Amino acid sequence: MPTLVKRTTLIVRSLERSVGFYGEVLGLSKYYDDEIVLSGVGLAAGRRGDRTRLVIMRAEDPVVGMIGLLEFTEPAFAEPVAPRTRLGIGDIVFVMQGDDVHGVHQRALRFGARIHAAPHGFEVRGADGRELRMTTLSMWDPDDYFIEYNQRHG
């Protein structure tokens, strides 16, 4: 079997807020929700016996395009000092695509998301060499993960 990237898991401050953002703003649905007690072996965070809750949100595809939201519940992780405003090495950029960039923008504003760049025209050369035209929205999720949401044209 070829390697698939099925899911990226984000460590979040509040599952309820993050589930709300990915569900209400971006239209993902809840696929999985359970408590996980850490073994202390596989995850480079927390310790043996720490309690977490994992919710997996999914897009339309039933296998790929999932986002895990992991909250450390006992003990909780300390809050970051300040929200991110710039990206650097080690940071993540989620690139998402849909057909309602302006609706996503309005829902993100109502949710209170920080918008980096309102919907704007963008052109880039695709993998096949042809120009891709799109409208792009850039924003931060509730835990300062960066999202580029594109709506392609033509």
Buried (B, 14 or more C-beta within 10 A) or exposed (E): EEEEEEBEBBBBBBBEBBBEBBBEBBBBEEBEEEEEEBEEEEBEEBEEEBBBBBBBBBBEEEEEBBBBBBBBBEEEBEEEEEEBEEEEEEEEEBEBEBEEBEEBBEBBBEBEBBEBEBBEEBEEEEEEEEEBEBBBBBBBBBBBBBBBBBBBEE
